[in-house]
Amino acid sequence: MMKYQITKTHTPENDAPIFVKKGEKVKLGKLSTIEDGWLDWIYCYNLNNNTEGWVPIQIVENNGEYGNIITDYSAQELKVEPKEIVFGERELNGWIWCEKSDKSQKGWLPKEVLKEI
């Protein structure tokens, strides 16, 4: 587990992030492009819980208009301010799954707001 200091404020854009479970079927939307700011993401609509959002392409088995999820995933992001400390668990497509130092919350943060310490 890596330790990071927050370098700039990050506020989640979505109040109701997508979450999917292994084996669920999703309707597939557009693929991310460099113009979106991120690569290797696909916009998905969860048919089971009415959430939608960007999902890493690596966890979606693409079957045309629909896809099957191959591992549990939550798009939950963290709200952080400069100088906060977080612990990173894993990295995926330019984002790191982190836990706040007080263990109060977990979520994704873009690598660009993190400085390894």
mmCIF file of the C-alpha atoms, coordinates in Angstrom:
data_MODEL
# 
_entry.id   MODEL 
# 
loop_
_atom_site.group_PDB 
_atom_site.id 
_atom_site.type_symbol 
_atom_site.label_atom_id 
_atom_site.label_alt_id 
_atom_site.label_comp_id 
_atom_site.label_asym_id 
_atom_site.label_entity_id 
_atom_site.label_seq_id 
_atom_site.pdbx_PDB_ins_code 
_atom_site.Cartn_x 
_atom_site.Cartn_y 
_atom_site.Cartn_z 
_atom_site.occupancy 
_atom_site.B_iso_or_equiv 
_atom_site.pdbx_formal_charge 
_atom_site.auth_seq_id 
_atom_site.auth_comp_id 
_atom_site.auth_asym_id 
_atom_site.auth_atom_id 
_atom_site.pdbx_PDB_model_num 
ATOM 1   C CA . MET A 1 1   ? 0.000   0.000   0.000   1.00 0.00 ? 1   MET A CA 1 
ATOM 2   C CA . MET A 1 2   ? 1.395   3.395   -1.020  1.00 0.00 ? 2   MET A CA 1 
ATOM 3   C CA . LYS A 1 3   ? 1.073   6.591   1.009   1.00 0.00 ? 3   LYS A CA 1 
ATOM 4   C CA . TYR A 1 4   ? 0.114   9.806   -0.804  1.00 0.00 ? 4   TYR A CA 1 
ATOM 5   C CA . GLN A 1 5   ? -0.402  13.466  -0.004  1.00 0.00 ? 5   GLN A CA 1 
ATOM 6   C CA . ILE A 1 6   ? -3.146  15.333  -1.829  1.00 0.00 ? 6   ILE A CA 1 
ATOM 7   C CA . THR A 1 7   ? -1.777  18.163  -3.987  1.00 0.00 ? 7   THR A CA 1 
ATOM 8   C CA . LYS A 1 8   ? -5.046  19.741  -5.127  1.00 0.00 ? 8   LYS A CA 1 
ATOM 9   C CA . THR A 1 9   ? -8.752  19.576  -4.366  1.00 0.00 ? 9   THR A CA 1 
ATOM 10  C CA . HIS A 1 10  ? -10.732 16.786  -5.975  1.00 0.00 ? 10  HIS A CA 1 
ATOM 11  C CA . THR A 1 11  ? -14.528 16.732  -5.878  1.00 0.00 ? 11  THR A CA 1 
ATOM 12  C CA . PRO A 1 12  ? -16.488 13.812  -7.351  1.00 0.00 ? 12  PRO A CA 1 
ATOM 13  C CA . GLU A 1 13  ? -18.501 14.769  -10.426 1.00 0.00 ? 13  GLU A CA 1 
ATOM 14  C CA . ASN A 1 14  ? -21.233 12.187  -9.887  1.00 0.00 ? 14  ASN A CA 1 
ATOM 15  C CA . ASP A 1 15  ? -23.374 11.976  -6.742  1.00 0.00 ? 15  ASP A CA 1 
ATOM 16  C CA . ALA A 1 16  ? -24.680 8.542   -7.772  1.00 0.00 ? 16  ALA A CA 1 
ATOM 17  C CA . PRO A 1 17  ? -21.701 6.632   -9.180  1.00 0.00 ? 17  PRO A CA 1 
ATOM 18  C CA . ILE A 1 18  ? -22.150 3.379   -11.043 1.00 0.00 ? 18  ILE A CA 1 
ATOM 19  C CA . PHE A 1 19  ? -21.520 0.151   -9.192  1.00 0.00 ? 19  PHE A CA 1 
ATOM 20  C CA . VAL A 1 20  ? -21.602 -3.281  -10.775 1.00 0.00 ? 20  VAL A CA 1 
ATOM 21  C CA . LYS A 1 21  ? -21.125 -6.815  -9.588  1.00 0.00 ? 21  LYS A CA 1 
ATOM 22  C CA . LYS A 1 22  ? -19.434 -9.750  -11.260 1.00 0.00 ? 22  LYS A CA 1 
ATOM 23  C CA . GLY A 1 23  ? -21.835 -11.435 -13.682 1.00 0.00 ? 23  GLY A CA 1 
ATOM 24  C CA . GLU A 1 24  ? -24.144 -8.438  -14.146 1.00 0.00 ? 24  GLU A CA 1 
ATOM 25  C CA . LYS A 1 25  ? -25.180 -7.378  -17.637 1.00 0.00 ? 25  LYS A CA 1 
ATOM 26  C CA . VAL A 1 26  ? -24.742 -3.722  -18.653 1.00 0.00 ? 26  VAL A CA 1 
ATOM 27  C CA . LYS A 1 27  ? -25.755 -1.733  -21.704 1.00 0.00 ? 27  LYS A CA 1 
ATOM 28  C CA . LEU A 1 28  ? -22.651 -0.288  -23.354 1.00 0.00 ? 28  LEU A CA 1 
ATOM 29  C CA . GLY A 1 29  ? -22.226 3.332   -24.367 1.00 0.00 ? 29  GLY A CA 1 
ATOM 30  C CA . LYS A 1 30  ? -19.288 5.206   -25.828 1.00 0.00 ? 30  LYS A CA 1 
ATOM 31  C CA . LEU A 1 31  ? -15.615 4.466   -25.362 1.00 0.00 ? 31  LEU A CA 1 
ATOM 32  C CA . SER A 1 32  ? -13.494 7.182   -23.776 1.00 0.00 ? 32  SER A CA 1 
ATOM 33  C CA . THR A 1 33  ? -11.072 9.086   -25.989 1.00 0.00 ? 33  THR A CA 1 
ATOM 34  C CA . ILE A 1 34  ? -8.066  11.259  -25.300 1.00 0.00 ? 34  ILE A CA 1 
ATOM 35  C CA . GLU A 1 35  ? -10.418 14.250  -25.653 1.00 0.00 ? 35  GLU A CA 1 
ATOM 36  C CA . ASP A 1 36  ? -12.370 12.936  -22.641 1.00 0.00 ? 36  ASP A CA 1 
ATOM 37  C CA . GLY A 1 37  ? -9.122  13.042  -20.677 1.00 0.00 ? 37  GLY A CA 1 
ATOM 38  C CA . TRP A 1 38  ? -8.934  9.287   -20.053 1.00 0.00 ? 38  TRP A CA 1 
ATOM 39  C CA . LEU A 1 39  ? -8.383  6.186   -22.143 1.00 0.00 ? 39  LEU A CA 1 
ATOM 40  C CA . ASP A 1 40  ? -9.637  2.630   -21.642 1.00 0.00 ? 40  ASP A CA 1 
ATOM 41  C CA . TRP A 1 41  ? -13.024 3.477   -20.105 1.00 0.00 ? 41  TRP A CA 1 
ATOM 42  C CA . ILE A 1 42  ? -16.486 2.632   -21.431 1.00 0.00 ? 42  ILE A CA 1 
ATOM 43  C CA . TYR A 1 43  ? -19.740 4.317   -20.444 1.00 0.00 ? 43  TYR A CA 1 
ATOM 44  C CA . CYS A 1 44  ? -22.131 1.716   -19.007 1.00 0.00 ? 44  CYS A CA 1 
ATOM 45  C CA . TYR A 1 45  ? -25.755 1.607   -17.916 1.00 0.00 ? 45  TYR A CA 1 
ATOM 46  C CA . ASN A 1 46  ? -26.387 -0.876  -15.110 1.00 0.00 ? 46  ASN A CA 1 
ATOM 47  C CA . LEU A 1 47  ? -29.636 -2.683  -15.866 1.00 0.00 ? 47  LEU A CA 1 
ATOM 48  C CA . ASN A 1 48  ? -30.049 -3.904  -12.256 1.00 0.00 ? 48  ASN A CA 1 
ATOM 49  C CA . ASN A 1 49  ? -29.786 -0.695  -10.210 1.00 0.00 ? 49  ASN A CA 1 
ATOM 50  C CA . ASN A 1 50  ? -30.235 2.209   -12.666 1.00 0.00 ? 50  ASN A CA 1 
ATOM 51  C CA . THR A 1 51  ? -26.761 3.630   -12.101 1.00 0.00 ? 51  THR A CA 1 
ATOM 52  C CA . GLU A 1 52  ? -24.591 4.702   -15.003 1.00 0.00 ? 52  GLU A CA 1 
ATOM 53  C CA . GLY A 1 53  ? -21.083 5.947   -15.572 1.00 0.00 ? 53  GLY A CA 1 
ATOM 54  C CA . TRP A 1 54  ? -17.569 5.158   -16.720 1.00 0.00 ? 54  TRP A CA 1 
ATOM 55  C CA . VAL A 1 55  ? -16.240 1.644   -16.133 1.00 0.00 ? 55  VAL A CA 1 
ATOM 56  C CA . PRO A 1 56  ? -12.706 0.385   -16.887 1.00 0.00 ? 56  PRO A CA 1 
ATOM 57  C CA . ILE A 1 57  ? -12.805 -1.488  -20.162 1.00 0.00 ? 57  ILE A CA 1 
ATOM 58  C CA . GLN A 1 58  ? -10.689 -4.267  -18.620 1.00 0.00 ? 58  GLN A CA 1 
ATOM 59  C CA . ILE A 1 59  ? -13.607 -5.471  -16.472 1.00 0.00 ? 59  ILE A CA 1 
ATOM 60  C CA . VAL A 1 60  ? -16.225 -5.564  -19.259 1.00 0.00 ? 60  VAL A CA 1 
ATOM 61  C CA . GLU A 1 61  ? -16.652 -8.543  -21.555 1.00 0.00 ? 61  GLU A CA 1 
ATOM 62  C CA . ASN A 1 62  ? -17.970 -6.766  -24.658 1.00 0.00 ? 62  ASN A CA 1 
ATOM 63  C CA . ASN A 1 63  ? -20.821 -8.511  -26.470 1.00 0.00 ? 63  ASN A CA 1 
ATOM 64  C CA . GLY A 1 64  ? -21.825 -5.736  -28.868 1.00 0.00 ? 64  GLY A CA 1 
ATOM 65  C CA . GLU A 1 65  ? -24.595 -3.551  -27.447 1.00 0.00 ? 65  GLU A CA 1 
ATOM 66  C CA . TYR A 1 66  ? -24.298 -5.224  -24.027 1.00 0.00 ? 66  TYR A CA 1 
ATOM 67  C CA . GLY A 1 67  ? -21.474 -6.431  -21.847 1.00 0.00 ? 67  GLY A CA 1 
ATOM 68  C CA . ASN A 1 68  ? -20.913 -8.719  -18.887 1.00 0.00 ? 68  ASN A CA 1 
ATOM 69  C CA . ILE A 1 69  ? -19.016 -7.534  -15.821 1.00 0.00 ? 69  ILE A CA 1 
ATOM 70  C CA . ILE A 1 70  ? -16.130 -9.822  -14.859 1.00 0.00 ? 70  ILE A CA 1 
ATOM 71  C CA . THR A 1 71  ? -15.368 -8.359  -11.393 1.00 0.00 ? 71  THR A CA 1 
ATOM 72  C CA . ASP A 1 72  ? -17.089 -6.150  -8.816  1.00 0.00 ? 72  ASP A CA 1 
ATOM 73  C CA . TYR A 1 73  ? -16.523 -2.420  -9.399  1.00 0.00 ? 73  TYR A CA 1 
ATOM 74  C CA . SER A 1 74  ? -17.592 0.863   -7.835  1.00 0.00 ? 74  SER A CA 1 
ATOM 75  C CA . ALA A 1 75  ? -16.935 4.259   -9.416  1.00 0.00 ? 75  ALA A CA 1 
ATOM 76  C CA . GLN A 1 76  ? -17.058 5.950   -5.979  1.00 0.00 ? 76  GLN A CA 1 
ATOM 77  C CA . GLU A 1 77  ? -14.607 8.875   -5.858  1.00 0.00 ? 77  GLU A CA 1 
ATOM 78  C CA . LEU A 1 78  ? -13.178 10.623  -2.821  1.00 0.00 ? 78  LEU A CA 1 
ATOM 79  C CA . LYS A 1 79  ? -13.585 14.305  -1.999  1.00 0.00 ? 79  LYS A CA 1 
ATOM 80  C CA . VAL A 1 80  ? -10.188 15.528  -0.823  1.00 0.00 ? 80  VAL A CA 1 
ATOM 81  C CA . GLU A 1 81  ? -8.335  18.754  -0.047  1.00 0.00 ? 81  GLU A CA 1 
ATOM 82  C CA . PRO A 1 82  ? -4.623  19.595  -0.335  1.00 0.00 ? 82  PRO A CA 1 
ATOM 83  C CA . LYS A 1 83  ? -2.341  18.150  2.348   1.00 0.00 ? 83  LYS A CA 1 
ATOM 84  C CA . GLU A 1 84  ? -4.708  15.314  3.258   1.00 0.00 ? 84  GLU A CA 1 
ATOM 85  C CA . ILE A 1 85  ? -3.075  11.874  3.452   1.00 0.00 ? 85  ILE A CA 1 
ATOM 86  C CA . VAL A 1 86  ? -4.488  8.794   1.728   1.00 0.00 ? 86  VAL A CA 1 
ATOM 87  C CA . PHE A 1 87  ? -3.314  5.243   1.195   1.00 0.00 ? 87  PHE A CA 1 
ATOM 88  C CA . GLY A 1 88  ? -3.483  3.819   -2.329  1.00 0.00 ? 88  GLY A CA 1 
ATOM 89  C CA . GLU A 1 89  ? -4.380  0.185   -2.842  1.00 0.00 ? 89  GLU A CA 1 
ATOM 90  C CA . ARG A 1 90  ? -4.453  -0.266  -6.630  1.00 0.00 ? 90  ARG A CA 1 
ATOM 91  C CA . GLU A 1 91  ? -4.138  1.689   -9.850  1.00 0.00 ? 91  GLU A CA 1 
ATOM 92  C CA . LEU A 1 92  ? -6.309  1.434   -12.931 1.00 0.00 ? 92  LEU A CA 1 
ATOM 93  C CA . ASN A 1 93  ? -6.284  3.627   -16.048 1.00 0.00 ? 93  ASN A CA 1 
ATOM 94  C CA . GLY A 1 94  ? -4.808  6.725   -14.374 1.00 0.00 ? 94  GLY A CA 1 
ATOM 95  C CA . TRP A 1 95  ? -6.817  6.441   -11.143 1.00 0.00 ? 95  TRP A CA 1 
ATOM 96  C CA . ILE A 1 96  ? -5.885  4.979   -7.755  1.00 0.00 ? 96  ILE A CA 1 
ATOM 97  C CA . TRP A 1 97  ? -8.289  3.333   -5.286  1.00 0.00 ? 97  TRP A CA 1 
ATOM 98  C CA . CYS A 1 98  ? -7.521  5.060   -1.993  1.00 0.00 ? 98  CYS A CA 1 
ATOM 99  C CA . GLU A 1 99  ? -8.516  5.063   1.647   1.00 0.00 ? 99  GLU A CA 1 
ATOM 100 C CA . LYS A 1 100 ? -8.423  8.214   3.766   1.00 0.00 ? 100 LYS A CA 1 
ATOM 101 C CA . SER A 1 101 ? -5.847  8.092   6.563   1.00 0.00 ? 101 SER A CA 1 
ATOM 102 C CA . ASP A 1 102 ? -8.605  8.090   9.213   1.00 0.00 ? 102 ASP A CA 1 
ATOM 103 C CA . LYS A 1 103 ? -10.134 5.042   7.438   1.00 0.00 ? 103 LYS A CA 1 
ATOM 104 C CA . SER A 1 104 ? -13.461 6.891   7.103   1.00 0.00 ? 104 SER A CA 1 
ATOM 105 C CA . GLN A 1 105 ? -13.858 6.540   3.323   1.00 0.00 ? 105 GLN A CA 1 
ATOM 106 C CA . LYS A 1 106 ? -12.583 4.703   0.256   1.00 0.00 ? 106 LYS A CA 1 
ATOM 107 C CA . GLY A 1 107 ? -12.801 5.755   -3.371  1.00 0.00 ? 107 GLY A CA 1 
ATOM 108 C CA . TRP A 1 108 ? -10.977 6.591   -6.576  1.00 0.00 ? 108 TRP A CA 1 
ATOM 109 C CA . LEU A 1 109 ? -8.658  9.560   -7.065  1.00 0.00 ? 109 LEU A CA 1 
ATOM 110 C CA . PRO A 1 110 ? -6.916  10.672  -10.259 1.00 0.00 ? 110 PRO A CA 1 
ATOM 111 C CA . LYS A 1 111 ? -3.156  10.215  -10.093 1.00 0.00 ? 111 LYS A CA 1 
ATOM 112 C CA . GLU A 1 112 ? -2.681  13.897  -10.934 1.00 0.00 ? 112 GLU A CA 1 
ATOM 113 C CA . VAL A 1 113 ? -3.867  14.995  -7.448  1.00 0.00 ? 113 VAL A CA 1 
ATOM 114 C CA . LEU A 1 114 ? -1.535  12.584  -5.607  1.00 0.00 ? 114 LEU A CA 1 
ATOM 115 C CA . LYS A 1 115 ? 2.094   12.899  -4.551  1.00 0.00 ? 115 LYS A CA 1 
ATOM 116 C CA . GLU A 1 116 ? 3.783   9.783   -3.211  1.00 0.00 ? 116 GLU A CA 1 
ATOM 117 C CA . ILE A 1 117 ? 5.336   10.257  0.227   1.00 0.00 ? 117 ILE A CA 1 
# 
